[in-house]
Structures are given as structure tokens and as C-alpha cells.
Amino acid sequence: MPLPRLLLTLTLLLGTALAAPLQYAEIVGAKAQGNTVTLTLNYVDVFFAEPADAAKVIKLGDYKTAQEFYDANPSGIYIRDVNPKLRTLKTDAKTVFNLVCLKNDGGLQRVSQADFLRALNGKNALPCRWPFYGLVFMKLEGTRILEISQQYLP
């Protein structure tokens, strides 16, 4: 199973278990104050090189054929941002933070809030570090972030 599909499958299963919607976003700002991080986010749509997602982007008018979609996105991930509205959400002491670690089952490693912020600022000293471009997926309960995870970008 390709890595993006595996990560999506795992996150969807985990999201279903928590009964929380999954939202992709680009972090454009982060401010920590105690156990709370205020994040400024730009929500995005993420599509993977799967037939169902190819059909969606064709229906949206982004590509004419599935092959055109696959050829234009060799990484297997297509990010679409059609709404520039920024949102502000906060984490709390119960928020789970994850960074990409392909050595682990599921491809993610649970980390502290401080390690997540260090990685976001380019100072990740963890053994499984990957460049963090600010793209995340979140499990939400209303406006509360239950879990926030770095999205792997090949």
C-alpha cells in the first residue's frame, strides 16, 4: 500500500474511532502560552492518487482525466486551497501532538507540545525528523483540537 494511502487509511480509522472529523490545514502562525497553543490555520483540501480522489478533482474541474491528475502530482498528493480564510484554533493540555516517523507503525510518533513547536520552527532534534512544512491534519471536536499530526510530504 503506498505511504500516503496508508497514512490516510490509518488517520481515517483513528478519526472514526474518536468520532471526530478530519481537517487538513497549513499552519501559518503559532503562539504558545502555557499548555495552550493558538494556531492560525489555512484549511486546505488534500487529495491522494486514488481513483476516488481522482474522480473528485475531475468533478471539481481541476483536471480533465485521472491520468492528467496522476501525472501532475507525482508525489501522490494534491493540495487544493480555494478558500483563503484563516481560522484560529487552540490546543489544550489534552491535545495529542504527532510528528512523522516512518520507523513507527502508522508512520507517526507522539511528541510533546514543545517538540511539535520546535519541529514546526525547523529545530526538530527527534530521531525520526522530516522537514515540517506546516501541513497538518487534525481531529476536531467543534473548534477544539483533539489531535494534530504532521502530514508526510514525499
C-alpha positions in Angstrom: 0.0 0.0 0.0 1.5 3.4 -0.9 2.5 5.5 2.1 0.1 8.4 1.5 -2.8 5.9 1.3 -1.6 4.1 4.4 -1.4 7.3 6.4 -4.8 8.4 5.2 -6.3 5.0 6.0 -4.8 5.0 9.5 -5.9 8.5 10.2 -9.4 7.9 8.9 -9.7 4.8 11.1 -8.4 6.7 14.1 -10.7 9.6 13.3 -13.7 7.3 13.1 -12.7 5.7 16.4 -12.8 9.2 18.0 -15.9 10.2 16.1 -14.1 13.4 15.2 -13.9 15.0 11.7 -10.6 15.1 10.0 -9.4 18.5 8.7 -6.3 19.3 6.7 -4.6 22.7 7.2 -1.5 24.7 6.7 -0.2 26.3 9.9 0.6 29.9 9.1 1.2 31.0 12.7 1.6 29.5 16.2 1.8 31.1 19.6 2.4 29.1 22.8 1.2 30.2 26.2 1.5 27.6 28.9 -0.4 24.4 27.9 -2.2 26.3 25.1 -1.1 26.9 21.5 -3.0 29.3 19.4 -2.7 28.2 15.8 -3.6 30.4 12.8 -4.6 27.9 10.1 -5.5 27.9 6.4 -7.8 25.0 5.7 -7.0 23.0 2.5 -8.4 20.1 0.6 -6.0 17.2 0.2 -6.4 14.5 -2.5 -4.4 11.3 -2.9 -3.5 9.4 -6.0 -6.5 7.1 -5.6 -9.4 6.6 -8.1 -12.0 8.1 -5.7 -9.9 11.3 -5.3 -9.1 11.5 -9.0 -12.9 11.4 -9.6 -13.4 14.2 -7.1 -10.8 16.5 -8.7 -12.2 15.8 -12.1 -15.7 16.7 -10.9 -14.3 19.9 -9.3 -12.8 20.8 -12.7 -9.2 20.8 -11.6 -8.2 18.0 -14.1 -9.8 16.6 -17.2 -8.8 13.0 -16.7 -7.5 10.7 -14.0 -4.2 10.3 -15.8 -3.7 14.0 -16.0 -4.3 14.2 -12.2 -1.8 11.4 -11.6 0.8 12.9 -14.0 0.6 16.4 -12.5 1.0 15.1 -8.9 3.9 12.5 -8.9 4.2 12.7 -5.1 0.7 11.2 -5.0 -0.7 14.2 -3.0 -2.6 17.1 -4.5 -3.3 20.1 -2.2 -6.1 22.5 -3.2 -6.7 25.8 -1.5 -9.7 27.6 -2.7 -10.6 29.5 0.4 -8.0 31.9 1.7 -9.9 32.5 5.0 -7.7 31.9 8.0 -9.0 30.3 11.2 -7.7 30.5 14.7 -8.0 27.3 16.9 -6.4 26.4 20.2 -4.9 23.3 21.6 -5.2 22.5 25.3 -3.5 20.2 27.8 -5.3 17.1 26.4 -4.3 17.7 22.7 -2.2 15.0 21.2 0.7 16.1 19.0 2.3 13.8 16.4 5.2 14.1 14.1 6.1 11.9 11.1 8.3 8.9 12.0 8.2 6.3 9.2 10.0 3.8 11.5 6.9 3.6 13.7 3.7 1.7 13.0 1.3 4.1 11.4 4.2 6.5 10.4 3.6 8.9 13.3 5.3 9.5 16.7 3.5 11.1 19.6 5.5 14.1 20.9 5.2 16.8 23.5 3.8 20.2 22.6 7.3 21.7 22.9 8.8 19.1 20.4 5.9 19.8 18.0 6.6 23.5 18.1 10.3 23.0 17.8 9.8 20.9 14.7 7.4 23.5 13.2 10.1 26.1 13.7 12.7 23.9 12.0 14.5 22.8 15.1 13.4 19.2 15.3 16.0 17.0 17.1 14.0 13.9 17.2 15.5 10.7 15.6 12.6 10.5 13.1 12.7 14.0 11.9 11.3 15.1 8.5 11.2 18.6 7.2 8.0 20.2 8.6 6.3 22.4 6.0 3.4 23.3 8.3 0.8 20.9 6.6 -1.1 19.0 9.3 -4.3 17.0 9.7 -6.4 17.5 12.8 -9.1 15.6 14.6 -11.6 18.2 15.8 -14.5 18.4 18.3 -16.1 21.7 17.3 -13.3 24.2 17.5 -11.2 22.1 19.9 -8.2 20.3 18.5 -8.2 16.8 19.9 -5.2 15.7 17.9 -2.8 17.4 15.4 -0.4 15.5 13.2 2.2 16.5 10.7 1.3 15.4 7.2 4.1 13.5 5.4 5.1 15.1 2.1 7.4 12.9 0.0 
